[in-house]
Amino acid sequence: MGEKIKLIDLSKCIGCRACQTACKQWNQLKPVKTINRGTHQNPPDLSPETYTLIRYDEVSDGNGGLKWLMRKDGCMHCTDAACLISCPAPGALTYREHGAVVYNRSLCIGCKNCVIACPFEIPRFDEKAEKPYKCTLCYDRITDGQIPACVKSCPTGTLTWGDKDTMIKKAYARAEQLGKGSIVYGDKFVKGTHVMYVLTEKPEAYAALPVSPKVPLSVRAWKDMLKPLITIGIIGSIAAALFHYFTFGPKTVEKFEKKGGE
Amino acid sequence: MTNHWIDIRNSDVILVMGSNAAENHPISFKWVMKAVENGATLLSVDPRFTRTSSKAHFYAPLRSGTDIAFLGGMIKYIIDNELIQKEYVAEYTNASFLIDEGFDFRDGLFSGYDPEKRKYDKSTWKYQVDEDGIPKKDKTLQHPRCVYQLLKKHYSRYDADLVSSITGTPKDDLLKIYKTYSATGKPDKSATIMYAMGWTQHTVGTQNIRTMAMIQLLLGNIGVAGGGVNALRGESNVQGSTDHCLLFHILPGYLKTPTASLPTLGVYNKKFTPKTNDPKSANWWGNYPKYSVSLLKAFFGKNATKDNDFGYSWLPKLDDGQNASWLMLFDQMSEGKFSGFFAWGQNPACSGSNAGKIRKSLEKLDWMVNVNLFPNETGSFWKGPGKDPSKIKTEVFVLPCAAFYEKEGSITNSGRWSQWRYKAVNPPGEAKPDAEIMTELYYKVRELYEKEGGAFPEPILNLTWDYGPKGPDGKLLHLNVHEIAKEINGYFLEDVDFPKKKKSFKKGQLVPSFAYLKDDGSTSSGNWLYCNSYTEKGNMAARRNNKDNPEGIGLYSNWSWCWPVNRRIIYNRASVNPKGVPWAMKKPVIFWNGKKWIGDVPDGGWAPGTKYAFIMKPEGHGRIFGAGRADGPFPEHYEPLECPVTKNAMSSQRINPTVKLLSKAGAAEGEGGDLYLTCDVRFPIVCTTYRVSEHWQTGVMTRWTPWQLELEPQLFVEMSKELAKDKGIENGEKVKVKSVRGEVIAVAIVTERFKPFKIGDLIVHEVGLPYHYGWLHPDDGGDSANLLTPTIGDANTMIPETKAFMVNVEKVGKGVM
């Protein structure tokens, strides 16, 4: 199965948040008690109960006018995924078909490495459950021939889904059509993301969007040198992890290393 | 809509004004964005920079309630710069018609005004006619009494500087909008207007829309693809409910409600059947008696006979001049003139203007039946804020009803498409579809009339109720909505021949279209406009062929069904020149192939040039001069009833001289009386109400949906940074918003998206609140913004002026909401 890309064309986003609700509905995420804090952005941030949300930013257009930017934030599903590299628990995070970086709660040991490593600050830690959470790229839908729930719900064509090459071409064609500083975001770092944007502004205009995201050096070092040792250390000390190692571990690790294009 | 949702993609310029389509009609933006991708320009005019504005190529602010000034300026711009589509204007509009010598306009008043009655004598608002009774015309548009010259004179006062000083829109912004929009006066270009309650809910609401309709006529944008005057209806089926006579002044299919002074069917039909002496006028309403008789046959079946005037006397009659609109109903209720009330699928305790008055009025009832999906503030009014349940006599009955996906039936969308829906799941518990509740109610009322007689049992006892198989007691065993849909379409009640059309039909067949309806009792139709929707070919609304027509303009004529007779773009005979050639060859709606019309269902099949384009008017022409309205044949700028200026800069008439004032003496401030205050230092801020994508109407459905509530949990008030600074208000702080009628607590959203207006020498602030909230749920959500809004209505429709009124905003510190 080929790699897929979810393209987010922000020139068409009206911030209606159908995607945000559809995500909660499909994934059966609990509604949270919120208050109005002087902004339409709610819940305030990503959380274990909110895998995606629209961020609203009011910025000046430089000519006395105003721009109201709306951006759907959520997991970018990187090819070179810092979360996955940093993860010491075999199988907890895996690189899967279509390019989804999928989290398996039952294999996670709750170490928070992924939370710290992600250059997009996506995985959020649930202190009660002691586990992080994030978007699955609707892995359970896309492997069944469905499109992600957010894409399905989008009324304006902001969110589209398709084969990697087609979508990258589409993104560049759209950015060119839009002109005026529109850019494609996602294919030039972390070996390409499986969620890409057509931005109408420079990345720095959007809240919480890194200008040049990369896998932190410390994570890289961890992966190359320390991770194998520490993984063994964990296995040695934690019975449950040991069980996991023998049951699922080695096979899954091999799979992701091969498929992840390392 | 004259056009339909998909057709928006055919526009060259899209003006979103008086609506916030991106937020309240998000699906429309599928087509807006397609148009933009094809090179269209999107314009947004709104007091506040909205999610719609965020996608617009150009945004211009205007102070709430000044749309006629803004658009009047556009008419002047179009005329001054000779941008009209000349052939269209001369051939298809009444611009060339000569107007009575007595017609005049002076200082805000048209000829014939009676200040005591607040009404016009319209005897001079008429065409000059020749010896045959046909209106005189000057197609060169030069005659000083022709509509075009009178129009030019009327709007000569609306120059951009004066307009800017009224609307607060910077002059450059005005001119940019005018220039972009009026460039579509070229024959092959079209522009559309997407409007909603931001235009209707004003004392000049109808005239707001008329001004735009006039602009569209001047630019040749009516009847064409990507054009039209497009009302974005606020509920999925509000078009359907209007078509089927939700409002007091109409019967199904926009037939008129009879009045007491029209004692017989003959007199009634005569009054509402327009006449023309012009052989080129199709004068479609000339068929009125066919539709009214067929309606009576649908109501009363065999009991309606020629001898009893088809049961005309059983129809309810209005007193002459009686207004029974929403505001008046609750005004009467407040005076204790009703004993009972069905609040069916509505929540007036939050949705009604001046909700404090409504909540008080409900106390005057003996009983109320509240039919809804969820508990609401109306059914629970007796335990609401400031109420003492022990002192309220009203007995409330709650009937749970089925939601749309729990019942079968049709809805009619803004584009007039009647679309059939199937039932997905059974309703929970004891909830029932509305029609089943009504059926039970009907049988109960009927039983009482049968048992007890009563003053006037005939209307109920003679009613037909043939909506499914019946048991031995004559009652329905179960209700079949298809039978209702068929009754709406209509049947032949006898064998009928149409020799001219070379067609004949058998008794019991469904009528194929309203062209076959008759005034002799041989046909029935519950709504002539829907005749053709359920025929011998089947349920047309259930069609699901999603292949477009060969012309490729998105008509999708075989998907569902649209009134009238599946015509997707109405007035489409104006989309071609008098020879039948489309103005825009790239997006033809219809065209004449020498023998017949190709494309959409034409507005009548006559050959080009043989009949006028606007078939619903007796003169056959689009009305730039429109004598039908209460407040004038040309729209004129008047200030909202509550406004920040002491004087109307256009004339000495500050407010619409024909609005009905409900003002009653003796009401205390803040208690929901019919009080109004203009230019009062205590209420210096313009306020408007609106909706957000995340909630619907008063939130009865969405506030109980936790995923929706999480997105917009609490009542907010949006305001400019400048105003917040003046008031010492921090973003996110709770504040009190007060009008003379009531107050609410709301969270302040301090934003760049609201800016103060410069109105002449004044700096005027505006704030806005959504009306989605109510005290019942959630606990900390805040109450209805309609506690603030005034009980004053549009001069023609009586729709309340909730989009422009005066308030103040105060800090409250750490209050509980």
HADDOCK unambig.tbl for C-alpha pairs under 7 A between the chains (distance, minus, plus):
assign (segid A and resid 12 and name CA) (segid B and resid 33 and name CA) 6.60 0.50 0.50
assign (segid A and resid 14 and name CA) (segid B and resid 22 and name CA) 6.03 0.50 0.50
assign (segid A and resid 14 and name CA) (segid B and resid 51 and name CA) 5.85 0.50 0.50
assign (segid A and resid 16 and name CA) (segid B and resid 23 and name CA) 6.46 0.50 0.50
assign (segid A and resid 16 and name CA) (segid B and resid 693 and name CA) 5.85 0.50 0.50
assign (segid A and resid 21 and name CA) (segid B and resid 707 and name CA) 6.40 0.50 0.50
assign (segid A and resid 31 and name CA) (segid B and resid 706 and name CA) 5.77 0.50 0.50
assign (segid A and resid 31 and name CA) (segid B and resid 707 and name CA) 5.27 0.50 0.50
assign (segid A and resid 31 and name CA) (segid B and resid 710 and name CA) 6.42 0.50 0.50
assign (segid A and resid 32 and name CA) (segid B and resid 710 and name CA) 6.18 0.50 0.50
assign (segid A and resid 33 and name CA) (segid B and resid 710 and name CA) 6.23 0.50 0.50
assign (segid A and resid 34 and name CA) (segid B and resid 710 and name CA) 5.61 0.50 0.50
assign (segid A and resid 34 and name CA) (segid B and resid 713 and name CA) 6.24 0.50 0.50
assign (segid A and resid 35 and name CA) (segid B and resid 713 and name CA) 5.70 0.50 0.50
assign (segid A and resid 35 and name CA) (segid B and resid 714 and name CA) 6.48 0.50 0.50
assign (segid A and resid 36 and name CA) (segid B and resid 713 and name CA) 6.26 0.50 0.50
assign (segid A and resid 36 and name CA) (segid B and resid 714 and name CA) 5.85 0.50 0.50
assign (segid A and resid 36 and name CA) (segid B and resid 732 and name CA) 6.92 0.50 0.50
assign (segid A and resid 36 and name CA) (segid B and resid 747 and name CA) 6.66 0.50 0.50
assign (segid A and resid 37 and name CA) (segid B and resid 732 and name CA) 4.57 0.50 0.50
assign (segid A and resid 38 and name CA) (segid B and resid 731 and name CA) 5.20 0.50 0.50
assign (segid A and resid 38 and name CA) (segid B and resid 732 and name CA) 3.71 0.50 0.50
assign (segid A and resid 38 and name CA) (segid B and resid 747 and name CA) 6.61 0.50 0.50
assign (segid A and resid 38 and name CA) (segid B and resid 748 and name CA) 5.91 0.50 0.50
assign (segid A and resid 38 and name CA) (segid B and resid 749 and name CA) 4.28 0.50 0.50
assign (segid A and resid 38 and name CA) (segid B and resid 750 and name CA) 6.78 0.50 0.50
assign (segid A and resid 39 and name CA) (segid B and resid 749 and name CA) 6.04 0.50 0.50
assign (segid A and resid 40 and name CA) (segid B and resid 712 and name CA) 6.92 0.50 0.50
assign (segid A and resid 42 and name CA) (segid B and resid 710 and name CA) 6.76 0.50 0.50
assign (segid A and resid 42 and name CA) (segid B and resid 711 and name CA) 5.03 0.50 0.50
assign (segid A and resid 43 and name CA) (segid B and resid 710 and name CA) 6.69 0.50 0.50
assign (segid A and resid 43 and name CA) (segid B and resid 711 and name CA) 6.47 0.50 0.50
assign (segid A and resid 67 and name CA) (segid B and resid 54 and name CA) 6.19 0.50 0.50
assign (segid A and resid 68 and name CA) (segid B and resid 54 and name CA) 5.36 0.50 0.50
assign (segid A and resid 155 and name CA) (segid B and resid 26 and name CA) 6.63 0.50 0.50
assign (segid A and resid 155 and name CA) (segid B and resid 27 and name CA) 5.32 0.50 0.50
assign (segid A and resid 155 and name CA) (segid B and resid 30 and name CA) 5.81 0.50 0.50
assign (segid A and resid 156 and name CA) (segid B and resid 27 and name CA) 6.86 0.50 0.50
assign (segid A and resid 156 and name CA) (segid B and resid 29 and name CA) 5.64 0.50 0.50
assign (segid A and resid 156 and name CA) (segid B and resid 30 and name CA) 4.13 0.50 0.50
assign (segid A and resid 156 and name CA) (segid B and resid 33 and name CA) 6.76 0.50 0.50
assign (segid A and resid 157 and name CA) (segid B and resid 30 and name CA) 6.67 0.50 0.50
